[in-house]
Amino acid sequence: MGNANRKAENRPDPDALLALAGGEGRGKLTLFLGAAPGVGKTFAMLTRARRLRADGTDVVVGLVETHGRTETAALLEGLEALPRRQVSHQGRQIEEFDLDAALARRPDIIIVDELAHTNAPDSRHPKRHLDIEELLAAGINVWSAMNIQHLESLSDVVAEITGVPVRERVPDIILQRADDVLLVDLAPAELIERLKEGKVYLPENAQRAVDSFFRLGNLTALREMALRRTADRVDDQMVDYLKQNAIEGPWQTTERLLVCIGADHLSEKVVRTAARLASGLNAPWLVISIERADSPPPRPEVSQRLAATFKLAESLGAETRRVTGQDFVEEILKTARREHVTQIVIGGRRQTFIAGLLRKSLPDSLIERVSGVGIHVVTGEEPASARERTFDRRLILKHPKLELGLPVAAVAIATYLGDMTDRFIDLPNVSLLYLLAVLVSAIYAGYVAALLAAVLSALAYNFFFIEPLYTFTIASPHEVFGLIVFVIAAFISGGLASRLSQQATTASSRAASTQALYSFSRKLSGTVNADDVVWTAVSQMQASLRRDVVMLSAASGELTVETAWPPDTELDVTDMMAARWAMEKNEPAGAGTGTLPGSPFQFRPLSASAGVAAVVGYRQAGEILNAEEEQMLGSILDQTAIAIDRARLSRESLDQAARLEGERFRSALLSSISHDLKTPLATITGAVSSLRELGDQMTPESRDDLLVSIGEESDRLARFVTNLLDMTRIEAGTVDAKHDWVDVADVIHGVLQRAARYFPGRPIRTSIGENLPLIRGDSVLLGQVLFNLIDNAVKYGGSEPIRIYARVDSDDVVIAVTDLGKGVPAKELESIFDKFFTRGKPDGRAPGTGLGLAIAKGFVEAMGGAISAESPAVKRRGMRVTLRFPVAEADDEAVGEA
């Protein structure tokens, strides 16, 4: 037992094995990391490439920037280099890495220098690291180089140390996912010496670089960052290796971080700090933003700032989530318990004394209530420009006329009503009228109007109703106290009323969104056709987002526009490329993404169980979706994907049912053919063999019996083959029914004569009405129909007589064939005219092929008639098949002759 437990403990870590398996098929990224420009990253990369090239490895230079360094340029000699893509930008030609040429060339290793680079506007990806990601996904090994200051999580620290902002940034996830990280190190003093010698920059730029960025303190700090990050990366690789190979070690307790952000400017610093902390701890981290359920939708600039912070967190390797709740502290603690968080990172600012008295800050409240979890508070100040913008926004009124006019009017009306009332009634609580004015202003004009109404009410109440009148002086101390209480009550009630009004508006808006989603869901639930699903989804998205919407699918092999609203919405080449990328890669593309952001549309895939079912694009128009719109769009896309998948499954189910029915028909046909061919053939073969071998010894009567058997079975074979041919004509739609004048009585008599030959001794009784009118039809087909009905009655009618009658019923000629057998059960009567349907006999075997009635139905309908069956027919037994043909009009003859 102990050995078994030890073996179980020594198994490889499943997560580590899954991570290892997930990289199969991808190329490997080798990253040459340096502390600063000029340490020799490109030199080291090209030197290593030349050695591999000499050993026969297919190494290609996709892009290398020499920056005028002759020794670096010399290393390019002898290496294959791809031509660069020429791009016209702002009136000048620039050279860019040709991603398509690299994908077409597919070398073993491709060198793409300067990982931190922004591509030209018309490029497929806005950043070079996204180009490299596509190369890796295609299975191509990539070598690249970057400096430590370009890491996204370190950019703010580097800017504080060096005083130089970092414009080009690379997500930390690139460094984390790199298969090999090679540190190219050089002592700061040596680097400064190289700079002075002109080996890094041109002489005219070297001195300026030494005075700004390339100072000894800056380079030392950057070198430390590079060494620490490389050491952390090596440590992570070692831990992964030990886990994958089940090597025991003193594993550290797994840490998990929870990061709380908002739409303020400090949140960006909080995310970067948390990223550095998570990288150092090698810990997963979750970033959340909490909003109140009753809060109104944020302003567009606030939504964009929060979305940008979320995007930054995702680029740094975080999981992001939006949380809704009233108590922020409780929601943070609930999430921390649910996610087994060990450390919480949150931003905090220094509060003023008055603000601290009114309420505790969020970090203070969190520290007071948390237990067993570490709290990291990231401090910082709001930028001056942001404070100015916030102050200005508070001064700007959304509806100035309403927010300024309503309080003034409400206070004036309250003053007038109070004055009129005071003349007739001694009203001691006139202040209630002013409180009503505050409430009305709060409900209909918002919080600013409520504050203004409270101030005006206090002044008016003092001026008109507190002694001495018509002055702002207050004589009695109790009046002072009453005025203070009134002002406090006015402010509180105004704030509450404004908040309730805002909550009601928000609840109404969200209820409308919920109702729209519910109506959309009901529409989809009753839709099984994929085209209807697409149209319903596009119209719903356009109504919800108020933007142009288009849906594309690749059902026919080519990506085509299924539906668009407005209908005249057109997609250009860039749009189609973005849509195809979303379809093939199963990720968003287009505006606001890292792939073809030049497109005005953002395309999102609809993922179903069988893959991407379709692609939806909406015009971004420069504004990203707010949280409510994003949630609405996500719900619509999810439901649409499910509906499209359901329509596909329904279609496949019908196709499968049709295939199964075809298989059943084929099985029935083969069974019928095997029986109905083998039986007469066996009879004929036996009779012929007997005549050949024993003919001289047989009596004339025996020979005649055998010849009669041969004739009967030959006729039976002929009828069988005729039925098959007739059924084939009906299925192919090639039945060419004539429209001649037909005498029904003559056809019936002809069929009776034919039946007497085939069914001798079988009684058939007829009842044909006098002066039976002519019909339009094909006498040959009608005769075949009646013969098939008689044949069916002979098989299933027992020994009782078969009855045939013909008469006029209203404007129709009715022909009926009735047998007196056991009849047909009600559940089988609906299928009586189906192909290969047969009624069983008591011995369990069904005679015939089951084609006779199906052929009869096809011929009758080809002649413009109708056929039906009923059972029981007579005295609770038997079955009657009825044919109806319209009586020919007098002028039909001319039509038929024409």
N, C-alpha and C positions, 0 to 999 in steps of 0.2 A: 504493500500500500504506500509506504514511504517512497519507494523508488518510483512508483507511478506518479506521485505528486511532484517529485523532483523533475521527472521527465516533462510533466505538464508545465512546470514553471520554466523549464529551459526551452520551451518552444519559441520560435521567432515571433516577434510582435506583429499581429495582423495588420495594423495600420501602416507600419513600416513596409511590409510586403506589398500592400495595396499601392502605396506611393511609388514603390519601385516598379510595379507592373504597369502603373499608369503612364510611365515614361517610355514604354516600348513603342517603337515606331516613330518617335520624335527624334529630331536631331539633338546634338549636344552643344550647349553654349559654354565656351571658354572665355572668361572675362579677365582682361588684363587691367588691374586696378592700380591707380597711382594716387599720391597725395596732392599733386599739383601738375600743371602743364610743364613739360620739359624733363620729366624724370626718366623718360625712355620707354614708354609703353609701346609706341608704334615700332620703335627700333627692336625691342625684344620680340614683338609679335612677328615682324618680318624675318628676323634672324631665325626664329624657330620654323617659320614657314619654308625658308630656303632649305633647311635640313630635311624636312619631310618631303619636299619636292625632289631633292636628290635621292631619297629612298624610294621614289616612285609613287608617292601619294598625290592624288589629284587635288592640288591646292590652287584656288583662283582668288585673285584680288578683286573684290567687288567695288571697294572704295577705300582709298587711303589718302589722308591729307598730310603732305610733307612739311607745310608751313615754311618752305624755303630752305629746309635743312638738307644740305648736300649728302651727308652720310645716310640719311633716311632714304633719299631719292635713289642712291646707289643700290640699296637693297632691293628695289623694285625690279632691277634688271634681271631677266631670266624667268620672271614670274608672269603667268598669264593674267591679264587685267581686262575686266569687262568695260566696254565703252560706257561713258556716263550719259545720262539722259539730259538733253538740253531743254531748259525751261525758260520761257520769257516771263519775267516778273518785274513789274514797275519800270518798264522800258529798258531793261537790260537782260542779257542772257546769263543764266546761272546753271551750274552743273549739279545734278542730283544722282543719287544711287538708282540704278535701273533694276527695280525689283522683278519685273517680268522677265528680263534677260537672265537674271540669276536663277529664277525658277525653271526657265527653259534649259539652262546649261546644266543644272543639278550636279555640281562638283561634290567631292567627298567633304571638302572643307572650303568655306568662303570667308574671306576677311572683309569685314565691314567696320571701318574705323569710326571713331566719334559717336559712341552710342547716344550721348546726350545731344540731340540735334532736332530742330524743327524743319520738317519738309516744306517744299513749296506748296502754295495753296491748292493746286490742282492734283496733288498726289493722292494716292489711294488712302494712305494713312497720314495723319498730321505729324506723327513723331517717328523717328527712325527705329526706336525700340519696338514699335509695332510691326515695322517691316521685318525685323529680325524674328519676331514671334511667328510671323507667317512662314518664314524660311524654316524655322525649327519644326513647325507643324507639318511641313512638307517633307521632313526627314533629312534635311540638310544640316550638317554641322557648321556652326558659326563661331568665328573668333571676333571679338570686339574689345574696345578699350574705353575707359572712362576715368574721371577723377572723382575723388571721394566727395567733393563739395556739391556734386550734381545729384547726390541722393536726396530724394524728396524730404525724408525725415530730418536731414541735417542742414537743409538749405537755410532755415532761419538762424540756426546756431552759427553757421559759417558767415552769414551776413552780419551778425552781431560781433563776431571776432574780427573779421577783416574790414567791415564797413563797406563791402562791395556786395550789392544784391546779386543773387544767383538767378539768372533768367532761364537757363536750360536745366530741367529737372527730370530725373528718371525715377519711376516708382521703386520702392525698396524690394518689391516682390521679384524684380528682375535679378537683383543680387542674390536673393534667397533661393531662387530656382536655378541659378547658374550651376552647371555640373562641375566646373573647375574655376576657381578664382586664383589668379596668379598675381601676387603683389609685386609690383615693380618699385623698389625703394631706392631712395637717394638721400643722403644727408642734406639738410637745409643749406649748410654752408657751401657744399659742392654745387647745389642747384643754383644758388645766387652767383657763384663763380661762372658757371655755364651761361647764365643769363648775361652777365657782364661781357662775356666773350662773344656774344651774339649767336650762340648756339641754340637758343630757345626762340627769341624774337629778333626782328631786325634791329639794328643798332639804335635807330631813332625811337623805337618803342621800348627798348630794354630799360633805360633809365626811369621812364615813367612807371614801368611795371615794378621796378625795385622800390620806388618811393610809395607805391600804393599797396598792391597785393602781395608782392614777393618780399615781405619783410620777415626777418628771422622768427619773430614770435608767431606770425601767421602760419608760416611753413611748419614750424614745430607742432602747433596745434593740429594742423591738417594731417601731419604725419602720424600723430597719435591716434586721430580718428581712423585713418586707414589701417593702422596696425590693429586697433581694437576690433574693427569690423571684420577684418580678415581672420583674426583669431576666433571671433565668435562663429564665423562661417566654418572654419576648420573644426571647431568643437561640435557644431551641429552635424557635420558630415561624419565625424567619429561616432557620435551617439546613434545616428541612423544606421551606420554599418554594424555596430554592436547589436542593435535591436533586430536587424534583418538576419543576423547570423546566430541569434540566441546566445550571445556571449554575456555572461553575468557581469554586472557592474553595480556600483553604488548609485542607482538612478535617483535623481532629485525628484521631490514631489512636484507634480505638474501644477504650474501656475496658470491662472486664467484671469484676464483683465476685462473690466467693464468700464467703458469710457462714455461719459455723459456730455452731450454737446447741445447747443442751441443755434439760433440764427445770428448770434453776435460775432464780432470780429475776433474775440479771444478763442473761440472754438477751434480755429485753424491751428493756433499754437498748442491747444490741448491735444489735438490729434497728432501733431508731430512729436510732442513729448511722449505721448502714449506709444507711438510707433517705436521710438528709441528704447523705451522701457520694455516693450514686448520683444524687441529684437535681442536685447541683452539677456532677458529671461528665457528666450526661446519659447514664448508662451502665445497661445491663441488669444485674440482679443475681439471684443464685441463693442460696437459703437451704437448708441441709441440716442434718439431724440424724443422727448416727451411733449405732447400737446394735450390741452384740455379738450374733453369731448364737446363742450359747449362754446369753445372759442371759434370766432369767425375765421374764414380762410385768410391766410396771411397775404400781405401785399406781394406783388410779383418780385420786387427786389429782395424781399426777405426769403421767399421761396427759392429764388436763384442762389442766394448765398448759402442756404442750408443744403441745397442740392449739390453745390460745389464742394462743401465740406464733406458730405457723404462720399462724393466721387473721389476726393483726396484720400479719405480713409480706406476706400476699396482699393485704390492704387497702391496703398501702403500695406495691403494684405489683411485688412480687417473685414469682419462680417458686420453688416449694417442692418439696423432695424428701426422702425418707427413704432412708438408706444403711445397709447391713448389712456389718460387717467386724470383724476382730479388732484390727488395727493402725490406730488412729485417724489417726495422722499419714500413713500410707501411703494410706489411703482419701481423705483430704483432698487430698493431692498428685495422686492418680490422677484425682479429679474435676476438679481444677484444670487438669490437662493435657488431659483430654477436652473440657472446656468452654472452653478457651483463656482461662482467667482471668488477669487482669493484677494484681489486688489481692485479698487475703484479709483478711477482718475476723473477729476472734475475741475472745472475752472472756477475761479473766485476773484472778486475785486474788493478793494478796501471800501467799506461802507462809511458813510457819514455818521456822525453821532446821532442825528435825529432819525435817520433810516434804521440804525441799529436799535433804537428804542422802540420803533414801531413794529419791527419784525426781524427775526433772525434770518441770516443769509442761508442759502441752500447748503453750502458746505458745513456750516455750523449745525444746522438741523440734522444733517446726515451723520456727522460725527457723534452727535448726542444720542442717536437711535441705533447706530450700527454696532455690531458685536462680532468679533472674530474675523473681520475683513480689514485689510489695510486701505487707508485713504490717502491719495495723492492729490493735493490741491495745487493747480497751476495758476499762478497769479499773473496779472498783467493789467495794463491800462487801456481803455478805449482810445483809439487814435483821435487826435484833435479834430480831424476832418469828419470822422464818424460822429463825434459828439455834436459838431455843428450841424450835420445833416439831421441827426435825431432831434435837436432842438428846433430846427426849421420845420421839420415835419409836424411837430406838435403844434406849431403856430398856424400851419396851413389847415384850413377848414375844407371839408369835402363839399358841403353845401352851404356856403356863407349866408345866403338869404334866409334859409330855413333856420340854421343854427344861431344866427344873430337876431333875426326878426321874431321868431316864435317866443323866445324868453321875454323880449321887450313887450310884445303884444299880450302874453299871458300875465305878466306882472301888472301891466296897465289895466287889463280887465279885472284882475283881482282887486286892484286899488279902487276902481270905480264901483265894483260890487260891494266892497267893504264900506266905502263912503256912503253909498245909498242905503245899505242895511243899517249903518250906525245912526242915520238920521231918524229912523223909525223904531229901531230896537237897540237896546243897550247890549251890544254883542261883545263879551269880554275876550273871546278867542278869535279875533280877526286873523290872527297869524295862520289859522288853518287854511284860509283862502290862498295865502301865499304859498303854503306848503303844497296845495293842489296845483298851483302854477308851476312849481318846481317839478312835480311828478309828471304833469302833461309835457313839459319841455323835455324831460328825460326820456319819456316813452317815444315821443315822435321825432326828436331831434338829436338825441344822444347825450353823451356825458358832458361835452363842452357846453351844450345848451343848458344842462342841469346846473352846472357850476355858475354860469352867468345868471341864470334865473335865481339861484340861491343868493348871490351877491346883490342883485337888484331888489329882491324881496326884502332882504335885511335893511337896505337903505330906505326903500319905500315904507316899510312898516315903521321904522324909526321916524321918518320925516312926517308921515301923515297921521299916525295913530298913537305915538308915545309922547306924553307931555314932557316939555313944552312942544306943542305942535309946530310944524313947518320949520323946524330946526333939527340939526343932527345931535343936539344936546339931550342927555337923558338925566332927568332930575332924580328919579327914585332908584335906589340900589336894586330893588327887586325887578325893576324893568330891565336893568342891565343884565341881571342873571337870566331873565326870560328871553332876552334877545340872543344871548350867547347860546342858550339851549336851543332856540329856534334855528340859529345858524348851523349848529352841529347836526340837528335833526334834518335840516334841509339838505346839507351835504350828504349825509348818510343815506337818506331816503332817495335823493336824486341819483346817487351812485348805484344803489340797489335797483331802482327802477330802470336806469339805463342798462345795467347789466342784464336784468331780466328781459328787457326788450331785445337786447343783442342776442341773448340765448334763444329767445323765441324765433328770431330771424334765422339764426344758425340751424336750429332744430327743424324749422320749416324747409330750409335749403337741403339739409341732409335727408329729410323725409321725402322730398321730391326726388332726390338722387336714388334713394332706396326704392321708391315706387317705380322709377324708370327702370332700375335693374330688375325689379320683380316682373314688370310688364315685358321686358325683353326676355327674361327667362321663360315666361309663359309662352311667348311667341315661338321661341326656339323649341320648347317641349312639344309643340304641335307641328313642327316642321321636320320632315324627313328627307326633303330634297335638298341637295347641297347648294344649288343655285339660290333657292329661297333663303337658306341660312346665310349665305354670303350677302345678299341684298339686305336682309334684316340687320345684320351686324354693321354693315357700312352706314346705313341710315341712322342707326342708334349711335354710332361713334361720332358721326357728323353733328347730330343734335346735341350730344353731350359735350364735345370738345369745341364746337363751333369753328372747326377748321376743315380744310379740304382733306378728304380721306379717300384712299384707293386700296383695293385688295387685289393681289396677284396670286396665281397658282401655276403649277407646272404639271398639271394633269396630263397634258398632251406631249410632255417632254420639253417644251419650250415655255419659258416664263412669260405669261401673258396676263394682261389686265382683265380681271373678271368683272369687277364693278367699281365705279368711282362716283363720288359725289362732291362737287357738281359733276354732271356727266361729261362736261367738256374738259375735265382735268387731264393734262397731258404730262408724260414723263419723258425726260430727255435721256441721253446716253448715260450720264453720271447717275441719274436716278435708277435706271435699270441695273447698272453695275452694283449700286448699293443694295437694291432689292435681291439681286442674285447672291450677293455676299451673305445677306441675312438668311436666305434659303439654304445655301450650302454649308455655312458655318454654324447655323442655329444660334445667332447672336445678333443684337441690334446693330444697325449700320445706318449711315447717313448723318443728317444734321444732329449735332450734339453728342456724337460718338467718336471713337477713335478710328473709324473706317469711313472714308469718303465724306468728311464733314462738309464739303462744299455743296452737297445736295440740299435743297430746301426742305426735303422730306426726311423724316426719320422712319426707318422700316424696322418692323419687329416680326419675328417668326411666330407662327401659331404651331406650337409643338403638340402633337398628338401621339398616340401609342405607336403608330407606324412611322413616325418621323415628323418632319415639318410638313403640315398640311397646306399651309398657305402663308403669304407674307402680307402684312398690313402696313401701309404707310400713311402718315399724317403730316401735313405741312406745319413745320415748327414756327415759321414766321418770326424768328428772332426771340421768341419767348418760350422758355421751357414750361412744362406742365407743373402746376402746383400739386401739393400732396393729395388734395381731393380729386383732381383730374387724373392724377397718376393712378390712384386707387380705383377710380371708375374705369379707366382704360384697362387696367389689369384684370378687373372682373369681367369686362366685356370680352377681352381676348381669351380668357380661360374658358368662359362659357361657349364662345364661338368655336374654339378648338374642340371642345367636347362634342358640340353639335355636329361639326363637320366629321368628326370621327364616328359619331353615331350614324350619320348619313352614309358614310363609307361602309360601315359594318352592315347596315341595312341593305345596301346595294349588293355587297358581297354575299349576304345571306340569300337574297333573291337569286343571284347568279348560281349560288351553290344549290339552292332548291331546284332551279331549272336544270342544272347538270344532273342532279339526282333523279329528277323526273325523266330526263333523257336516258339515263342509265336504266331506269325502270322500264321505259319503253323498249329499249334495245333488248333487255333481258326477256321481256314479254314477247317481243317479236321473234327472238331466237328460239324461245320455248315453243311458240306457236309453229314456227317454221319446222323445227325439228319433229314435232308431232304430226302436223298436217301434211308434211311432205313424206315423212317416213311411212305413215300408215297406208296411204294409197300406193306408194311405190312398192311397199312390201307385198301388197295384194297383187299388183300388176306383175311384179317379178315372180311371185309364187305361181300365178296362173300361167304365165309364159313358160316357166320351167316345167310345169306339169304338162302343158301341151307339147312341148318339145320332147320331153323324155317319155311320156306315157300316152301321147296322143293316139297312137295306133291301137292301144289297148282300151281306150275310153269309149263309152257309148256316145252316140250323137247328142243325147240330152246333156251329159256331163260336159262335153266340149262347148255346147251352147251356153251353159251356165258360166263356164270360165270366161267365155268371150263377153258375156253380159257384164260380168264383174270387171273385166278389163275396161269396158266402155264406161261403166259408172265411175270407176276410180279415176279414169282419165278426165271425165267431166268435172269431177271433184277437184282435181289438180288445176284444171283450166279456170274454175271459179276462184280458187285460191290465188292463182297468179293474177287474175283480173282484179281481185280486191286489192292486192298489193299495188298494182299499177294505178288503180283509181285513187287509192289513198295518197300515192306519190303525187299525182296530178293535183289533188286538193291541197296538199301541203305546199306545193310549189305555186299555187294560185293560177294554174294553167287550164282549169276546167272551162272549156268554151261551150257554154250552154246556149242552145238555139232558143229563139223566141217565136216559134211557129205556132199555128193553131193546133191544139191538141184535144182530141176527143177522149175524155177520161174513161168512158165505157169501153171504147175499143182497146185502150191500153190495158185495162183490167182483164178483158177477155184474152188478150195475147199472153199476159203473164200467167193466167190460169192454165192455158195450154202448155206453157213451158214448165210450170210446176207439176203438171200431171206426169210429164216425162221424168222429172227428177225425183218426185215424191209420189210414186204410184200407190194407190190405195189410201192416201191421206185425204179425208173429207174436208172440203173447203166450201163454205156457204157464203153467198154474195147477196147483197141488197143494194141495187143501183137505182137511184131516183129517176123518174121519167123526165124527159126533156132537159137532161142535164146540160148546162151551157158549156161552151168551149172555154178553154183557158189558154194563156200564152205560156209556152214552155218547150221542153225537149222531150219528145215521146220516148226516145231511147233511154235517157237518164231517168225519166219517171218510171219506166218499166223496170230498170235495174233497182230503183229504190223499192218498188213494191215486191220484187222478187227477194231482195234482202230481208224485207220485213216478214215475208212468208217463211223464208229459210230460218229466221230467228224464232218464229212461232213454232215451226216444226221441231226445233231443237229443245225448246223449253215449255211447249204447250201440252205435253203428254199426248194421250190418244184422243182427246176431245177435238171436235171439229174446229177449224179456224174460220173466223167470220171476217168478211170484208164488206164494208158498205161505203157508198158514195152518195152525197146529197148536197143540196144548196143550203147554206146557212148565211143569211143576210147577203152580203156582197162577196162571199167566199164559196168556193167549192171545197167540201170537206171529204177526205178519204180516210177511213180508219181501218186498221188491221188489228184484230183482237184474238188473243189466245186464252185458253182456260186452264193454264198451268197454275203453279203455286204463286205466281206473281213475284214482285220485287219489293224488298224492304224499303221503307221510306228513306233511310239513310243512303241506300244505293241508287235510288231513283235519280238523284241529281247527277250521277256519273254515268248514266246509262248510255249517253252518246259520246263518251270519252273513248279515245283510242285504246285498244287492247283491254277494255273492260269486259269481263265475262261473268255470267251468273253461274254459280256452282250447281252441280247435280247432286242427288243424294249420295252417289258413290264418291263424292269429293273432287271429281275432275270436271273442269269446265270445258265444254266442247267449243270448237271454233277458235278463230284468231282474235275475236273481239273487234273486228274492223267493219262488220256489216252495218251496224247502226251508225257508226261514225261516218262511213261513206254515204249513207242515206241522208244524214244531216247536211254534209257538204254539198251533195247534189241538189237537195231541196232549196237550200239557201242560194245556190248559184242560179236557180231558176226563179228567184224572187219569192219563194214560199216560206212557210214556217212549219216546224215539226215539234211535237211534244209527246210526252209519254205520261200515262197515269196507271196507278195500280193501288188497290185491286180494281178490276174493270167490271166484272159481272159476278154477282153473288159472292162478294168478298174474296175473289180469287182472280188470277189471270192478269194480263197487262194489255193495255190498248195504246197503240201508237197512232197519232192523228196527224194528217197532213192538211195544210190549208194553203189554197192558191186563190188569188184574187180573180174574180170573173172578168174576162176580157171585155173592154168597152167596144162599142161599135166602130169607133174611129181608130182602134188599135191596129186594125188590119192595114190601114194606109201607112201607119208609122212603121209597122213591121216590114212592109214591102219596101218602104223607102230605105 
